[in-house]
Amino acid sequence: MPDEPYAAGIAVPDSALVKEATALVRAVTTDLIYHHSRRVFLFGSLRGRDRGVRFDPELLYIGAMFHDLGLNEEFRDSGRRFEVDGAEEAAAFLRSHQVPEDAVRRVWTAIALHTTPGVPEFMEPEVALVTAGVEYDVLGIGYDTISAADRTEITALHPRPDFKRQILEAFTEGIAPKPDTTFGNVKADVLEHFVPGFQRGDFVDVIRNSPWPE
């Protein structure tokens, strides 16, 4: 029997893996990140449906739910990009449930690349659609491709009050303790706006100052 639609005609997979992932993320993240992550799954699923893309809903769901877990306080001294911290947590969760390694790889990649524009869209559907869901919810990319009725239904279940300010604050809190991890990625913009004295790394300077003699 197929899963029943949850919102906007999209079903949340009714599996033990999904239920456990939901409970885990709900327990360790804020309302902001929980509702954002659920919206990422729903919006990503809608983008996939509209594109005629076949994807594994369970893997897309895990990728969406874990994608911002690396912003949590326990990862702020990891020295790694928050995207990698979230990807590692998702991979550990999936391996603990004996999920095949190809599926683990897809989820890991989806999370690790979700802030790297221009690449995920050319990869496996689950990778592409986690990023599509994030870009829709955070940046409004493709806003009019989803109907107002579907947006209203989704945000009624997973509201986004004061979302722009709150998500920027969450990004800042999650990555300010490890500013070097923003080199070459979009999160450097966040620190430049909100962390006094932050200076982004300069790729040209790195080349010019490398130890090569020429």
DRENKETOR-654242 format. One record per atom (N, C-alpha, C): z, x, y. Coordinates in pm, whole numbers, padded with zeros to 5 digits, always signed. Layout:
<pts>
ZXY...
</pts>
This chain:
<pts>
+00000+00086-00120+00000+00000+00000+00000+00089+00124-00092+00067+00218-00098+00152+00337+00023+00132+00427+00054+00236+00504+00165+00227+00600+00133+00123+00705+00237+00054+00750+00220-00048+00854+00205+00018+00990+00118-00037+01077+00105+00019+01213+00239+00018+01286+00264+00125+01357+00388+00138+01435+00363+00107+01582+00256+00163+01635+00220+00140+01776+00073+00169+01794+00005+00086+01873-00135+00105+01908-00223+00119+01783-00184+00052+01676-00260+00056+01553-00238+00181+01470-00148+00269+01512-00120+00394+01442+00007+00378+01360+00002+00420+01235+00118+00414+01147+00186+00551+01143+00318+00548+01142+00395+00669+01112+00408+00675+00961+00365+00784+00897+00372+00790+00751+00512+00760+00698+00517+00676+00596+00645+00633+00539+00677+00718+00417+00706+00846+00443+00735+00937+00333+00872+01000+00354+00928+01051+00244+01058+01116+00254+01051+01238+00346+00940+01312+00341+00923+01430+00426+00927+01393+00573+00855+01288+00609+00852+01243+00748+00988+01192+00792+01053+01116+00708+01185+01063+00744+01286+01174+00766+01281+01276+00680+01375+01387+00696+01343+01468+00822+01214+01488+00850+01175+01560+00971+01220+01484+01095+01204+01353+01094+01246+01271+01207+01396+01283+01230+01472+01273+01123+01618+01281+01136+01661+01419+01187+01595+01523+01137+01630+01659+01179+01603+01678+01328+01482+01643+01371+01446+01663+01511+01530+01575+01603+01556+01453+01558+01638+01361+01640+01777+01418+01660+01828+01487+01558+01965+01538+01564+01978+01662+01652+01873+01742+01664+01889+01872+01731+01819+01881+01865+01746+01777+01906+01677+01781+02034+01727+01670+02126+01686+01679+02251+01722+01579+02350+01633+01455+02335+01673+01348+02401+01587+01229+02405+01449+01264+02461+01449+01349+02564+01323+01389+02626+01226+01446+02523+01271+01544+02445+01183+01612+02350+01152+01520+02231+01248+01443+02187+01222+01351+02075+01112+01251+02111+01127+01183+02222+01028+01081+02259+00893+01144+02291+00895+01261+02356+00770+01332+02383+00699+01367+02252+00774+01415+02154+00714+01456+02027+00655+01337+01952+00724+01226+01955+00667+01106+01890+00540+01062+01962+00540+01068+02094+00418+01032+02168+00304+01128+02135+00335+01256+02120+00231+01352+02086+00164+01313+01954+00243+01272+01855+00184+01226+01730+00095+01104+01751+00145+01006+01825+00070+00883+01845-00056+00906+01927-00043+00978+02037-00161+01005+02120-00260+01096+02046-00209+01195+01974-00297+01280+01897-00371+01202+01790-00302+01108+01727-00367+01024+01626-00475+00937+01688-00447+00881+01804-00549+00800+01872-00669+00884+01911-00645+01005+01960-00758+01092+01995-00841+01125+01871-00772+01146+01759-00844+01173+01635-00924+01053+01588-00865+00935+01597-00936+00814+01556-01059+00791+01643-01042+00811+01772-01155+00790+01864-01267+00890+01841-01232+01010+01795-01333+01113+01769-01393+01101+01629-01340+01011+01549-01387+00998+01412-01346+01114+01324-01231+01173+01355-01183+01291+01283-01089+01248+01170-01110+01302+01052-01020+01276+00940-00911+01383+00941-00786+01340+00933-00674+01433+00938-00563+01384+00848-00471+01474+00817-00355+01440+00736-00244+01392+00829-00212+01263+00830-00112+01212+00925+00025+01276+00908+00060+01309+00784+00191+01369+00759+00201+01507+00824+00097+01587+00809+00099+01720+00869+00092+01712+01021+00011+01620+01073+00006+01602+01218+00143+01562+01270+00211+01475+01197+00343+01430+01240+00443+01546+01244+00444+01628+01138+00538+01742+01135+00507+01837+01250+00378+01865+01272+00340+01953+01383+00385+01899+01516+00366+01769+01536+00406+01707+01663+00557+01710+01681+00631+01679+01576+00776+01669+01589+00843+01804+01610+00785+01911+01554+00847+02043+01565+00790+02125+01681+00689+02074+01752+00614+02163+01841+00696+02218+01957+00799+02148+02002+00883+02198+02112+01023+02237+02066+01044+02246+01936+01178+02279+01886+01221+02418+01933+01125+02507+01956+01156+02642+02000+01216+02650+02139+01218+02539+02213+01283+02538+02343+01435+02527+02331+01484+02497+02211+01628+02480+02192+01705+02608+02225+01830+02590+02263+01913+02700+02310+01925+02812+02208+01930+02780+02080+01952+02883+01978+01837+02983+01966+01724+02951+02028+01609+03042+02019+01588+03125+02146+01676+03112+02243+01650+03173+02373+01669+03323+02377+01725+03378+02271+01734+03525+02264+01651+03579+02148+01553+03501+02103+01473+03542+01987+01375+03653+02021+01335+03661+02149+01233+03758+02188+01092+03716+02153+01077+03597+02096+00945+03548+02058+00905+03430+02146+00776+03404+02153+00730+03284+02222+00796+03161+02161+00831+03064+02243+00897+02945+02191+00807+02872+02092+00675+02883+02112+00582+02819+02020+00596+02878+01878+00616+03009+01871+00632+03074+01741+00765+03035+01678+00870+03025+01758+00999+02981+01705+00988+02842+01643+00921+02751+01714+00903+02616+01659+00818+02618+01533+00712+02699+01535+00624+02709+01418+00700+02762+01296+00785+02860+01318+00863+02916+01207+00962+02814+01151+01023+02735+01238+01114+02630+01191+01040+02527+01107+00922+02487+01154+00842+02390+01079+00801+02447+00944+00759+02572+00942+00717+02635+00817+00833+02641+00717+00952+02678+00766+01069+02684+00678+01102+02545+00623+01093+02445+00708+01119+02308+00664+01020+02267+00555+00893+02293+00577+00790+02253+00480+00807+02330+00349+00834+02460+00357+00851+02538+00234+00973+02492+00155+01076+02446+00226+01194+02396+00155+01164+02270+00076+01051+02208+00109+01006+02089+00035+00885+02119-00054+00863+02247-00081+00755+02291-00171+00618+02239-00129+00595+02232+00002+00463+02192+00053+00367+02309+00034+00243+02285-00008+00147+02394-00032+00127+02483+00091+00101+02610+00066+00092+02708+00174-00022+02680+00272-00132+02622+00226-00239+02590+00321-00193+02488+00423-00114+02390+00379-00060+02291+00471+00041+02355+00567+00124+02444+00513+00221+02515+00598+00146+02593+00706+00039+02661+00666-00039+02740+00762-00096+02653+00872-00148+02537+00836-00207+02449+00938-00103+02401+01038+00013+02364+00989+00120+02318+01079+00168+02433+01166+00188+02550+01105+00232+02667+01182+00133+02696+01295+00005+02696+01261-00098+02726+01361-00103+02619+01470-00090+02494+01431-00092+02385+01528+00016+02402+01633+00135+02440+01589+00247+02456+01683+00231+02584+01764+00196+02693+01697+00186+02822+01765+00080+02822+01874-00026+02742+01856-00138+02744+01951-00140+02626+02048-00035+02545+02049-00046+02421+02127-00045+02442+02278-00014+02564+02323-00024+02595+02466-00135+02697+02493-00228+02709+02401-00339+02803+02416-00469+02724+02426-00505+02681+02547-00622+02594+02561-00752+02663+02523-00845+02581+02474-00978+02631+02445-00998+02685+02305-00891+02691+02224-00903+02742+02087-00875+02633+01983-00762+02561+01990-00729+02466+01884-00837+02361+01856-00910+02321+01958-01010+02215+01939-01119+02253+01840-01135+02382+01812-01237+02429+01718-01180+02458+01579-01054+02423+01559-00987+02454+01432-00967+02327+01349-00884+02336+01246-00862+02221+01158-00813+02100+01239-00839+01979+01190-00804+01859+01267-00658+01853+01308-00567+01891+01219-00425+01883+01255-00391+01979+01368-00455+02096+01367-00434+02193+01475-00488+02136+01606-00610+02084+01601-00673+02031+01721-00597+01913+01777-00545+01827+01690-00487+01702+01738-00344+01716+01787-00269+01815+01738-00138+01842+01802-00162+01880+01948-00256+01972+01970-00286+02011+02108-00340+01894+02188-00426+01813+02130-00480+01697+02202-00369+01602+02243-00272+01581+02155-00159+01494+02189-00073+01552+02298-00048+01683+02292+00029+01750+02396-00044+01743+02530-00173+01775+02529-00250+01774+02653-00257+01634+02713-00261+01533+02629-00263+01396+02680-00129+01361+02745-00020+01388+02675+00111+01344+02724+00161+01427+02841+00133+01557+02839+00188+01645+02944+00091+01658+03061-00037+01675+03031-00135+01706+03135-00224+01587+03174-00224+01484+03093-00310+01370+03122-00457+01395+03094-00489+01496+03013-00628+01526+02980-00684+01414+02893-00796+01359+02936-00856+01247+02864-00782+01116+02883-00712+01103+02994-00624+00988+03017-00692+00854+02991-00814+00838+03038-00882+00709+03028-00945+00685+02892-00935+00782+02802-00990+00759+02668-00899+00670+02584-00776+00653+02626-00682+00563+02558-00657+00445+02650-00661+00326+02595-00651+00205+02677-00512+00192+02739-00508+00119+02850-00380+00093+02917-00287+00017+02824-00343-00074+02743-00260-00151+02650-00195-00060+02547-00271+00035+02492-00215+00127+02394-00111+00220+02457-00139+00268+02577-00040+00351+02647+00089+00274+02669+00076+00149+02713+00195+00068+02740+00276+00044+02614+00207+00018+02503+00277-00007+02377+00353+00117+02331+00291+00232+02345+00354+00356+02301+00471+00393+02391+00452+00383+02521+00561+00423+02613+00674+00321+02618+00648+00200+02571+00758+00104+02558+00853+00148+02446+00797+00203+02341+00879+00251+02229+00937+00390+02256+00860+00470+02327+00901+00608+02356+00881+00635+02504+00975+00590+02586+00959+00592+02732+00958+00734+02789+00899+00745+02908+00890+00876+02974+00939+00867+03118+01065+00828+03140+01117+00821+03277+01133+00960+03336+01080+00979+03457+01094+01107+03527+01044+01223+03440+00941+01196+03361+00900+01292+03259+00849+01422+03317+00769+01416+03423+00710+01539+03476+00819+01638+03518+00918+01590+03591+01025+01680+03635+01106+01729+03516+01138+01638+03425+01226+01674+03314+01160+01771+03217+01031+01755+03190+00967+01846+03094+00952+01984+03156+00924+01990+03286+00917+02121+03352+01054+02190+03350+01158+02112+03367+01294+02168+03360+01323+02219+03219+01282+02144+03118+01303+02187+02980+01226+02314+02949+01102+02321+02996+01025+02444+02978+01095+02563+03043+01141+02544+03166+01205+02652+03239+01330+02700+03167+01415+02607+03126+01539+02644+03058+01511+02715+02925+01404+02672+02857+01375+02728+02726+01315+02867+02730+01241+02898+02836+01168+03026+02837+01216+03126+02942+01294+03081+03039+01343+03176+03141+01422+03292+03083+01500+03271+02975+01573+03386+02919+01484+03491+02853+01358+03460+02828+01267+03557+02764+01133+03555+02838+01134+03596+02965+01014+03582+03049+00895+03661+03000+00918+03772+02929+00806+03853+02883+00717+03777+02784+00771+03673+02722+00692+03597+02624+00587+03509+02691+00589+03501+02822+00489+03418+02891+00366+03497+02930+00363+03627+02898+00248+03708+02936+00120+03652+02873+00021+03621+02958-00108+03575+02909-00112+03431+02866-00009+03352+02897-00015+03210+02860+00033+03121+02974+00011+02992+02958+00031+02898+03070+00176+02886+03113+00271+02926+03031+00411+02910+03068+00453+03007+03178+00371+03110+03204+00400+03196+03319+00396+03115+03448+00311+03014+03454+00304+02928+03573+00437+02859+03598+00502+02816+03489+00631+02747+03503+00734+02839+03566+00745+02960+03513+00846+03052+03567+00813+03093+03709+00685+03105+03741+00647+03142+03878+00690+03035+03977+00687+02909+03936+00729+02800+04023+00881+02786+04034+00953+02812+03923+01093+02769+03918+01195+02881+03900+01152+03005+03877+01248+03115+03861+01228+03214+03975+01319+03217+04071+01305+03310+04184+01295+03454+04137+01201+03527+04194+01186+03667+04161+01101+03696+04039+01061+03593+03966+00977+03617+03848+00843+03675+03889+00800+03777+03820+00667+03835+03842+00591+03834+03710+00480+03762+03708+00402+03752+03585+00339+03887+03550+00322+03910+03421+00252+04030+03377+00106+04026+03420+00051+04142+03446-00087+04151+03493-00168+04229+03389-00265+04163+03329-00346+04223+03224-00420+04347+03274-00471+04340+03396-00543+04454+03452-00449+04573+03468-00329+04549+03516-00232+04657+03530-00197+04719+03394-00185+04635+03293-00154+04686+03159-00264+04782+03112-00389+04744+03136-00500+04832+03098-00497+04963+03178-00482+04950+03309-00483+05070+03395-00368+05164+03366-00255+05108+03325-00136+05190+03303-00113+05224+03156-00211+05197+03072-00195+05232+02930-00190+05383+02914-00140+05433+02801-00128+05578+02783-00258+05651+02760-00369+05579+02752-00498+05647+02735-00529+05731+02859-00578+05854+02840-00596+05945+02956-00712+05908+03046-00815+05842+02995-00932+05818+03081-00911+05699+03173
</pts>
